[in-house]
Amino acid sequence: MSFSFLNEMQIALPDSLAGTARFKAINKMIAYHASWKQEAQANLKQLLSEMKNFGALDMDFGGPGSNGKIWYRIYGDTSPKEDERLLSYDEVSAMLLSVLTNEQKVLLFNEKYLVFSLSMQFEEGKSEHRFRGSIYYESNTLVANFRRINERLLPLKALGYPEIIYKRLNLQYEKSGLYLMTGITGSGKTYSLDTIIDLNNRKNKALIIIIDDPIEFMHQSEKCIIRHREIGKDVKNYEQASEQVLTLDPDIIVVGEMRNKQVMTNVMEAADTGYKVFSTLHTSSAIESIKRIVSEFPQEEQDRIRFRLADILKVIVTQKLVPDKFGKLVLCKEILSVDASVQAAIRNNNLNEIYQMMIEGKKIGMLTLEQDLYTNYIAGKISRETALNFANNKKRLKHLFKYSV
């Protein structure tokens, strides 16, 4: 990859010009020279097309850390593309700025960080492909990460959810409450949440409002009307969006992430009011998720929050994508299905009791991460070492291994 205008652009840029000032100068140049902007966009389009063809989930480039190379994450492993041509910092800046709106550029220059969605059509007459983009600063240069958004969703049952949990997630069977999808970054939370939305879209006549930053999968209204509200484009922030949604009379509310106390308060208010609310947290277990919500509030409010959570919380699914023996990834999950016993444990702050309830709660769809890791180990999908590496409770998993043949 080589930009035809690179030399001309760099001659016009003083060596002393760095950081945001340099990015703004590059932005003015590509805005003035339409052919430069088109070429920069075409090069980024080529990279995204190659990313899709390689089957990569993520692509990273730019900044000193990339060494001028394109890096791909494929089935959990990140490695550079073998290419003699290296990307310069200015080429990276031109590509990234060429696809941003003026509002997005202002946000990037002010915050030195931007998350956005991007649609690209690789073949005429074919549907667009969507990506989640993140741009940030590293050593006064622009760095990018692009994540490929799946073009189709598997049925929820294909993800291995017990029938009783499948029903609890369906508006047809439960009309209100709080349902959480949790896991670390890259664990597939958003994809699983989209499959839940898709289930409800096909099974119910309702209004679904999705709030996210950015919107990744674009759902087409089937039986449901689905509204997508993207942070920064359609509404200012999560706090405002999660408050406004209560006036829009939805049946299902999806809040992409409970980022802070105010958003958590608004989400709980919605669930308490009688809406079915789905959201996510960056936590690695069901118990940690409960602790995380409670800890966001002052000490004097925490008892009240625990009682409120006990009343509205319905299901927590925590998941991890675990490398299998065949170079791919397998979904392992933990499921907490809230019943009267779990409610009592939350109210009384006896959260450690919940793990044993999950161990014994198979009849109501409960499952610990260790049980699911063990099941995948017995099925020959993952190794013993991998299972232990991804377990939250290694002692419990070792106990399970004692009973394996």
Secondary structure as the mmCIF struct_conf table of DSSP 4:
data_model
#
loop_
_struct_conf.conf_type_id
_struct_conf.id
_struct_conf.beg_label_comp_id
_struct_conf.beg_label_asym_id
_struct_conf.beg_label_seq_id
_struct_conf.end_label_comp_id
_struct_conf.end_label_asym_id
_struct_conf.end_label_seq_id
TURN_TY1_P TURN_TY1_P1 SER A 4 PHE A 5
HELX_RH_AL_P HELX_RH_AL_P1 LEU A 6 ALA A 12
BEND BEND1 LEU A 13 LEU A 13
TURN_TY1_P TURN_TY1_P2 ASP A 15 SER A 16
HELX_RH_AL_P HELX_RH_AL_P2 GLY A 19 TYR A 32
HELX_RH_AL_P HELX_RH_AL_P3 ALA A 34 PHE A 54
TURN_TY1_P TURN_TY1_P3 GLY A 55 GLY A 55
BEND BEND2 LEU A 57 LEU A 57
STRN STRN1 ASP A 58 PHE A 61
BEND BEND3 GLY A 63 GLY A 63
HELX_RH_3T_P HELX_RH_3T_P1 PRO A 64 SER A 66
TURN_TY1_P TURN_TY1_P4 ASN A 67 GLY A 68
STRN STRN2 TRP A 71 ILE A 74
TURN_TY1_P TURN_TY1_P5 TYR A 75 GLY A 76
STRN STRN3 ASP A 77 PRO A 80
BEND BEND4 GLU A 84 ARG A 85
HELX_LH_PP_P HELX_LH_PP_P1 LEU A 86 SER A 88
HELX_RH_AL_P HELX_RH_AL_P4 TYR A 89 LEU A 97
TURN_TY1_P TURN_TY1_P6 SER A 98 VAL A 99
HELX_RH_AL_P HELX_RH_AL_P5 ASN A 102 GLU A 111
BEND BEND5 LYS A 112 LYS A 112
STRN STRN4 TYR A 113 MET A 120
BEND BEND6 GLU A 123 GLU A 123
TURN_TY1_P TURN_TY1_P7 GLU A 124 GLY A 125
BEND BEND7 LYS A 126 LYS A 126
HELX_LH_PP_P HELX_LH_PP_P2 SER A 127 GLU A 128
STRN STRN5 HIS A 129 GLU A 138
TURN_TY1_P TURN_TY1_P8 SER A 139 ASN A 140
STRN STRN6 THR A 141 ARG A 148
HELX_LH_PP_P HELX_LH_PP_P3 ILE A 149 ASN A 150
BEND BEND8 GLU A 151 ARG A 152
HELX_RH_3T_P HELX_RH_3T_P2 LEU A 156 LEU A 159
TURN_TY1_P TURN_TY1_P9 GLY A 160 GLY A 160
HELX_RH_AL_P HELX_RH_AL_P6 GLU A 163 ARG A 168
TURN_TY1_P TURN_TY1_P10 LEU A 169 LEU A 169
BEND BEND9 ASN A 170 ASN A 170
TURN_TY1_P TURN_TY1_P11 LEU A 171 TYR A 173
BEND BEND10 SER A 176 SER A 176
STRN STRN7 GLY A 177 THR A 182
BEND BEND11 ILE A 184 ILE A 184
TURN_TY1_P TURN_TY1_P12 THR A 185 GLY A 186
BEND BEND12 SER A 187 GLY A 188
HELX_RH_AL_P HELX_RH_AL_P7 LYS A 189 LYS A 203
STRN STRN8 LEU A 207 ASP A 212
BEND BEND13 ASP A 213 PRO A 214
BEND BEND14 PHE A 217 PHE A 217
HELX_LH_PP_P HELX_LH_PP_P4 HIS A 219 SER A 221
BEND BEND15 GLU A 222 CYS A 224
STRN STRN9 ILE A 225 GLU A 230
STRN STRN10 ILE A 231 ILE A 231
TURN_TY1_P TURN_TY1_P13 GLY A 232 ASP A 234
STRN STRN11 VAL A 235 VAL A 235
BEND BEND16 LYS A 236 LYS A 236
HELX_RH_AL_P HELX_RH_AL_P8 TYR A 238 GLN A 244
HELX_RH_3T_P HELX_RH_3T_P3 VAL A 245 THR A 247
BEND BEND17 LEU A 248 LEU A 248
BEND BEND18 ASP A 251 ASP A 251
STRN STRN12 ILE A 252 VAL A 255
BEND BEND19 GLY A 256 GLY A 256
BEND BEND20 ASN A 260 ASN A 260
HELX_RH_AL_P HELX_RH_AL_P9 LYS A 261 THR A 273
TURN_TY1_P TURN_TY1_P14 GLY A 274 GLY A 274
STRN STRN13 LYS A 276 LEU A 281
BEND BEND21 SER A 284 SER A 285
HELX_RH_AL_P HELX_RH_AL_P10 ALA A 286 SER A 295
TURN_TY1_P TURN_TY1_P15 GLU A 296 GLU A 296
BEND BEND22 PHE A 297 PHE A 297
HELX_RH_3T_P HELX_RH_3T_P4 GLN A 299 GLU A 301
HELX_RH_AL_P HELX_RH_AL_P11 GLN A 302 ILE A 312
STRN STRN14 LEU A 313 PRO A 323
TURN_TY1_P TURN_TY1_P16 LYS A 325 PHE A 326
BEND BEND23 GLY A 327 LYS A 328
STRN STRN15 LEU A 329 SER A 337
HELX_RH_AL_P HELX_RH_AL_P12 ALA A 340 ARG A 347
TURN_TY1_P TURN_TY1_P17 ASN A 348 ASN A 349
TURN_TY1_P TURN_TY1_P18 LEU A 351 LEU A 351
HELX_RH_AL_P HELX_RH_AL_P13 ASN A 352 GLU A 360
HELX_RH_3T_P HELX_RH_3T_P5 LYS A 362 ILE A 364
TURN_TY1_P TURN_TY1_P19 GLY A 365 GLY A 365
STRN STRN16 LEU A 367 LEU A 367
HELX_RH_AL_P HELX_RH_AL_P14 LEU A 369 ILE A 378
TURN_TY1_P TURN_TY1_P20 ALA A 379 GLY A 380
BEND BEND24 LYS A 381 ILE A 382
HELX_RH_AL_P HELX_RH_AL_P15 ARG A 384 PHE A 390
BEND BEND25 ASN A 392 ASN A 392
HELX_RH_AL_P HELX_RH_AL_P16 LYS A 394 PHE A 401
TURN_TY1_P TURN_TY1_P21 LYS A 402 TYR A 403
#
